[in-house]
Amino acid sequence: MPGMKTPHKSARAARYFRAGKTIGLEALSTRHINERYVSWLNDAETNPYSGRSILPESLESELRYIQGVLADNTKIIFAIRLLSTGQHVGNVGLLNIDRLNRSAEIAILIGEKSQWGKGLGTEAFRLMMDYGFDTLNLHRLWMGTDSEHRGMMRVAEKLGFQLEGTFRDFYFKNGSYRDVVQYHVLNPREARGPASA
Ligand SMILES: CC(C)(COP(=O)(O)OP(=O)(O)OC[C@H]1O[C@@H](n2cnc3c(N)ncnc32)[C@H](O)[C@@H]1OP(=O)(O)O)[C@@H](O)C(=O)NCCC(=O)NCCS
């Protein structure tokens, strides 16, 4: 409309639970589930290096999954939206939240392949690390990925995750057993120095 101003970026960011430079995070809920979302999970090209696209997903199975997540206090999953357009492009979350040992697994899916390689994965992971450490007061975040998943390993290494080891033949996909590498990062406010000899 004439005379109407485009909302300032900080106003667009304000609708989100957390926001970075290009993305905002909001609690994932059943209203995010649609055919396009389900296609992210089933698409073999989107998931060459993960346990997804092995068992088929549907609107019903994903609605059940999200309802389970909302009732489970060991999981917090956020929808990732572009600040520029509001498009839902993927999810990022903390799983296996262990409140006694103050640790959690961190996981991500940028489902829109056209958005790969633009820094969104790194930005989403960084927002979740800040949330996990500064808001939830976690001590340790960990993640696993296929040992050939260069993109995910690069995101982890850029953000200071350290390689812990390899799980041999951890999962079976497309005719072969595949190795998984596990990484961790400690809360920088609490990280110990190198172990003394
Ligand atoms: C893996 C994933 C999260 C990466 O997100 P992204 O937004 O594409 O990554 P970024 O743009 O932040 O890239 C970070 C770095 O990784 C590199 N990278 C990204 N994808 C890569 C690939 N396929 N091969 C090699 N390097 C890659 C980038 O070049 C960049 O490195 P640089 O800063 O040195 O240039 C995203 O591709 C994805 O969600 N894939 C599908 C689901 C999936 O595999 N999830 C993880 C399962 S464990």
The ligand as an SDF file (V2000), in Angstrom:
LIG
                    3D

 48 50  0  0  0  0  0  0  0  0999 V2000
   24.1210  -30.2820    6.4070 C   0  0  0  0  0  0  0  0  0  0  0  0
   23.3910  -28.9630    6.3760 C   0  0  0  0  0  0  0  0  0  0  0  0
   22.7820  -28.6770    7.7430 C   0  0  0  0  0  0  0  0  0  0  0  0
   24.3970  -27.8580    6.0310 C   0  0  0  0  0  0  0  0  0  0  0  0
   23.6950  -26.6350    6.0560 O   0  0  0  0  0  0  0  0  0  0  0  0
   24.0640  -25.4500    5.0560 P   0  0  0  0  0  0  0  0  0  0  0  0
   23.2010  -24.2960    5.3780 O   0  0  0  0  0  0  0  0  0  0  0  0
   24.0380  -25.9650    3.6590 O   0  0  0  0  0  0  0  0  0  0  0  0
   25.5890  -25.1800    5.5000 O   0  0  0  0  0  0  0  0  0  0  0  0
   26.3680  -23.7940    5.4740 P   0  0  0  0  0  0  0  0  0  0  0  0
   25.9530  -22.9960    4.2740 O   0  0  0  0  0  0  0  0  0  0  0  0
   26.2320  -23.1360    6.8110 O   0  0  0  0  0  0  0  0  0  0  0  0
   27.8450  -24.2860    5.2250 O   0  0  0  0  0  0  0  0  0  0  0  0
   28.8020  -24.4160    6.2460 C   0  0  0  0  0  0  0  0  0  0  0  0
   30.1080  -24.9100    5.6470 C   0  0  0  0  0  0  0  0  0  0  0  0
   29.9360  -26.2350    5.1430 O   0  0  0  0  0  0  0  0  0  0  0  0
   30.3130  -26.2760    3.7710 C   0  0  0  0  0  0  0  0  0  0  0  0
   29.3990  -27.1960    3.1200 N   0  0  0  0  0  0  0  0  0  0  0  0
   28.0500  -27.1550    3.1360 C   0  0  0  0  0  0  0  0  0  0  0  0
   27.5520  -28.1940    2.4250 N   0  0  0  0  0  0  0  0  0  0  0  0
   28.6210  -28.8740    1.9560 C   0  0  0  0  0  0  0  0  0  0  0  0
   28.7640  -30.0450    1.1650 C   0  0  0  0  0  0  0  0  0  0  0  0
   27.7090  -30.7190    0.7240 N   0  0  0  0  0  0  0  0  0  0  0  0
   30.0130  -30.4800    0.9070 N   0  0  0  0  0  0  0  0  0  0  0  0
   31.0960  -29.8160    1.3610 C   0  0  0  0  0  0  0  0  0  0  0  0
   31.0220  -28.7030    2.1300 N   0  0  0  0  0  0  0  0  0  0  0  0
   29.7950  -28.2360    2.3980 C   0  0  0  0  0  0  0  0  0  0  0  0
   30.1480  -24.8480    3.2760 C   0  0  0  0  0  0  0  0  0  0  0  0
   30.9570  -24.6070    2.1410 O   0  0  0  0  0  0  0  0  0  0  0  0
   30.5990  -24.0750    4.4880 C   0  0  0  0  0  0  0  0  0  0  0  0
   31.9980  -24.0840    4.6100 O   0  0  0  0  0  0  0  0  0  0  0  0
   32.8740  -22.7300    4.4790 P   0  0  0  0  0  0  0  0  0  0  0  0
   32.2700  -21.7670    5.4710 O   0  0  0  0  0  0  0  0  0  0  0  0
   34.2400  -23.1750    4.7970 O   0  0  0  0  0  0  0  0  0  0  0  0
   32.6650  -22.2840    3.0690 O   0  0  0  0  0  0  0  0  0  0  0  0
   22.2740  -28.9800    5.2730 C   0  0  0  0  0  0  0  0  0  0  0  0
   22.8710  -29.2570    4.0390 O   0  0  0  0  0  0  0  0  0  0  0  0
   21.1760  -30.0000    5.5300 C   0  0  0  0  0  0  0  0  0  0  0  0
   20.3150  -29.7790    6.3880 O   0  0  0  0  0  0  0  0  0  0  0  0
   21.1740  -31.1090    4.7860 N   0  0  0  0  0  0  0  0  0  0  0  0
   20.0840  -32.0960    4.8240 C   0  0  0  0  0  0  0  0  0  0  0  0
   19.8370  -32.7580    6.1580 C   0  0  0  0  0  0  0  0  0  0  0  0
   21.0840  -33.2330    6.8510 C   0  0  0  0  0  0  0  0  0  0  0  0
   21.9590  -33.8430    6.2560 O   0  0  0  0  0  0  0  0  0  0  0  0
   21.1290  -32.9510    8.1490 N   0  0  0  0  0  0  0  0  0  0  0  0
   22.2040  -33.3870    8.9930 C   0  0  0  0  0  0  0  0  0  0  0  0
   22.0560  -34.8360    9.3200 C   0  0  0  0  0  0  0  0  0  0  0  0
   23.2800  -35.3270   10.5000 S   0  0  0  0  0  0  0  0  0  0  0  0
  1  2  1  0
  2  3  1  0
  2  4  1  0
  2 36  1  0
  4  5  1  0
  5  6  1  0
  6  7  2  0
  6  8  1  0
  6  9  1  0
  9 10  1  0
 10 11  2  0
 10 12  1  0
 10 13  1  0
 13 14  1  0
 14 15  1  0
 15 16  1  0
 15 30  1  0
 16 17  1  0
 17 18  1  0
 17 28  1  0
 18 19  1  0
 18 27  1  0
 19 20  2  0
 20 21  1  0
 21 22  1  0
 21 27  2  0
 22 23  1  0
 22 24  2  0
 24 25  1  0
 25 26  2  0
 26 27  1  0
 28 29  1  0
 28 30  1  0
 30 31  1  0
 31 32  1  0
 32 33  2  0
 32 34  1  0
 32 35  1  0
 36 37  1  0
 36 38  1  0
 38 39  2  0
 38 40  1  0
 40 41  1  0
 41 42  1  0
 42 43  1  0
 43 44  2  0
 43 45  1  0
 45 46  1  0
 46 47  1  0
 47 48  1  0
M  END
$$$$
